Amino acid sequence: MKNKQIILKSRPIGTPTNDNFEFQAIDIPTISKGEILIKSKFISVDPYMRGRMNDSKSYVPPFELGKALDGGVVAEVIESQSSKFQKGDYILGNLPWKIYNQANENKVQKISSLIQKPIHALGVLGMPGMTAYFGLLDITNPQPGETIVVSGAAGAVGSLVGQIGKIKGCRVIGIVGSDEKAGYITHELNYDQAFNYNTCKDLKTTLREVCPNGIDIYFDNVGGTISDAVISNINFGARISLCGQISLYNAKEIPVGPRLQPVLLTRSALMQGFIVKKYAERFPEGIQQMGQWIKEGKIISRENIISGFDNIPDAFLGLFRGDNIGKQIVEIL
């Protein structure tokens, strides 16, 4: 057996490249009492990781130069010196980008019996699913007949937000970056309408056309000029769930945009940012409900699976190229 890790070689300026990463051959760790040896099976790549590549203060510590990056990992127990885990168990944890890891029994968790497919622990029944569930329902409280606009609507979170909105009886509009994605969310995910911002001549005009009665709820995954256009068309009492700002993550300078406060003020609108960890104690509630909707055929999930440990950096970079439809995951063979 051979082991590898991926370290952060340098901090990116603007959009990351493969040069910011380095592969290293390392030993397979030995374990002691209370520890397990695990082999990565699925590794999640997520937009928030871009912020951790900067040496700046945020809600999670930055990645350290010269050390392995880390994130959500589903792994199989290969060897155990723990009473909590047996060989063959599947676990979920925030782990380094390595093929083999050692882990303390209290730092990882056995995948819930509510999750029948381990890969779902990184997607629809994991962080993205809980982000969509609580970010929409807890913050915006959608009501039947309201209009919801979702940016990044074909991504890991956005693709689920729209489906939850439809379950709640809302009219749902998706903003995406390709015609293929627009077709996917309307034909397969039941979005009422979608448009490709890359071929749209004027965002504000298009939004007024597809949302003739205004916008009651905006689930913001991207920020930038797209969000400026959406917020200009919100209704009185609108609610905005601020989830991500991927359009700005690689900006070399802080861009100056429209001042949104007058719109929020005059329309008595709520804009609230959130970090999904806030809802950790309620995850079982979200997993149970999302799992039930999956069984009933009300929620469809899609994973964009890329094979091979060596392809992790490119899978991550693909998030900023807009490669993925659904959750971007690397399978370790």
N, C-alpha and C positions, 0 to 999 in steps of 0.2 A: 504494500500500500504506500502511496505517495501523498504528500500533503503540499498545498500551496496556499498562499495568502495574497491579497491585493492591498497594497499600502497607498496612502496619499503621498505622492512624490513631491508635488508642488501645488500651491494654491492657484486656481485659475483667475485670470483677469478677463472678465467677460464670459463668453461661452466656454465651458470646459472642453478639453480634448483628451485623446488617449494619452498624450504626453504627461498629463497630470497624475497618471496611475502607474504603478510598477508591480509586476508579478515577482514573487519570491518563493523559492523552494524552502520549505521548513520541515522540521521533524513532526511526526505525529505525537501529540502529547501523551504522557502517562497520567493516570488518574489515581487518586487516593480516596480514602473513606469519605462518603458524602458527595462524591463526584460521579459524573457519567462522561463517557466518550461518545460523541455523536458525529454522524456524517450528514452534511448538508444535503437536502433533497430539493428544496425550492428556496430561492433567495429573492426577496422583494427589492425592486428599485423604485424609488419614489421621489417626486419633485422636491419635497422638503429637504432632501439630502444636499441639494445644491447650496442652501444657506449654510449648512454645516461645513462646507468646504472653505468658507471664509473665516478668518480669524476675528470674529465679532460676536458680541454678546447676543444671545437669543434665548428662546425657551428651552433649548437643548444645547449642551456644550458642543463646540466646534470639533471636527475631526482633527486629530493631531498629526502633524507631518511625520512621516517615517513609520507610522503605525497603521494597522489594518483598519479600513473603514468598517462600519457595522450598520446593521439594519435588521428588519424582520426576516427570520429564517425558520423554515420548517425542517426539522432534522430527525434522523432515525437513531435510536440508541444502539450503539455497537457493543458497548461494554458498560457494565454498571457496578459501582460500589455504593449504591444507594438503595435504601429500602423503599423509596418512592417510585423508582423506575426499574423496568426490566428490559432486557435486550429485546429489540423489535418494537418498543414503544415509539410513537411519534410525538415529538415535543415542539413547542413554539417558544421562541425567545428572541431577544434583541442580541444578536451575536455578530462577531467579526466575520468579514468576508474571507472565510477559510473553508477548505473542503472538510477537514476534521477539526473539531473544537472539543475542549474539555469544558464542562460547566458544573458549577455548584448546583446541587439539587434544589436549592431555594431560589435560584436565579432564572429558572425556566419552568414551564408548565406543560403538563400533559394536555394534548389537544382535547377539547371538550367532546363528550359523547354526542352533543347536539350537532357537531360538525362531522358529517359523514365522509366528505372528501377533504383530505389534509390540505390540499392547495387552497381551499376556500378560507382557511385560517389566515391567509395573506390577502384575501380579496373581499368577496361579498359578505363573509362572516368574520372578517378581520377588521383591521384599521380603516380601510376605505369604506366598507359597509357601515361601520359604526359612525364614521364621519358623515356619510350621507343621511343616515337614520336620525341621529341626534341633531346634526346641523340644520336639517330641514324642519323636523317636527318640533324640536324643543325651542328653537330660536324663532322660527317664522310662523308656526301654528297654522298651516294652510287650511283653508275652508273651501267647501264645495263651490265650484263656479269661479274661483279666483284664477288669475293668470300668473303662471310661474315662468320666469326665464332662467335658463341654466347656461352658463358659459363653460367651455370645456366639456360639453355635454356627452361626448363619446368616450371620455376617460374613465378611470377606475371609479371615481366618486360620482362624476356627473351622470354617467349612464344609469346609476342606481337612483340618484335624486329624482330624475324625471319619472321613473317608474313608481316611486313612492308617491310622487305628486299625483299621478294618474289614479292610484289606489284611493287617494283622498278626494277624488272627484274634481280635480283642477284641470284647467287647460294648460298644457305644458309646451313651451317653445325652447328649442335647443340651438345654441350657437356653436359651430364646429369649424374645423379648418380644412375640410375636403368634402367633395360631393359624395364620396364613398361613405364617409362618416354620417353625412346628412341622411343618406338612404338607409343606413343601418339603424339609426335611432328612430326613424319614422316607421320603417317597415317591420322591424323586429322588436323594438322597445315601446312602441305605441305612443311615441311623442306625437303631438298634434301637428307640429310643423317644425322645420329646421332650415337653417341657411348657412352657407359657407361664407365666412367673413372675408376670405381671401378673394372672392369674386364679387363681393358686394360693393357697389359703387359708393353708397352712402349709408353708413350704419344707422344713423338716426332716422332717415327716411324709411329704410327697410323695417325697422322696429315699429314705427308708427303704422306701417301697412299690415304687419303680421299681428300687432297688438292694438287694434283699433280702440279698445276700451282701456288702454293703459296697462301698466304692470303692477301687480300687487305684491309679488315676491320675486326677489332676485337672489339666486344662489351663485355667488361669485367665486369662480375657480381661477380666473386669469388676470383680472385687473386691467390697467392700461386704458387705451382708447376704447376698447370694447365696453368696459364697465362705465366709462364716462358717458357713452351713448345710451346705455341701458338706464342709468340713473337719471338721465335727463327726461325720461319718459315714465317715471314711476308715479303711482297714484297717491292720493292723500291716505295716510296711514299705512304706507308700504313698509315691508320688512325686508332687510338685506342681510343675508348670512354670508359673512366674509370668511371664506375657507382657504383660498390660495391666491397667489399673485404671480403665476408662472411667467407671464409676459415680462415681468420686471426682474426676475431672479438673476439674469445675466447682464443687467444694465451696469455700465461702467460709472455712470453718474446718475444721481437721483433726478428723474425727469420731472418737469413742471407741467402739471395738467390743470384742468378746470378746477375751480374752487367749488366743492360739492356741498359745503355747509349750507349755503342759501337754499339749495333744493331740498335738503333734508329738513331744514327748519320750516320752510313754507308749506311743505307737504306732511309735516308731523311724522316723518319717517324714522324708522329704527334701523341703524346699521350696527351689527355686532360681530366682532371677530371672535373666534373660538379655537381652542386646541382640544382635540378629541380626548386626550388623556383625562380631561376634566370629568368625563363621563365613565371612567374606568369601572367604578362600582356598579354602574348600570348596564355594563356590557352584556351580562346574561339576559337581560330583558331584550336588548336589541338583537342578540343572536337568536333568541327563541322566536321573536316576531319575524325577523328576516327569513329564518329557516322555514317558518310556516308559510310565508308568502312564496318561497321557492317551491315547496311541495304543492301548493295550490296553482302553480304556474303563473303567478302574478309578478314574479321577479325572475328575470333572466340574467345570468352572469356570463361574462366572457373573459377569458384569460388569454393574453397575447404571450405565448410561451416561447422562449428562446432557449435553445439547448446548449449546454456547455459552460463550465466555470470560466473558461477564458473569454467568454462573450459578455461577462457581466458589465465591464465598462461601456461597451458599445450599446448594450441594452439600456443602461442609464442615460447615455447621451441621446438615445432615440426618443426619450421623453420630450426633449427640447426641439427635436425635429418633427414631432407630431406623428411618430411611426405607429404608435399603439392605438388600438381600439380595445377598450376595456383595460384590465389590470395587466401591467407589464411584469412578468415573472421569469426568472431564469431557472431552468431545471438542470440539476447537477446529475449527470449520468454515471 
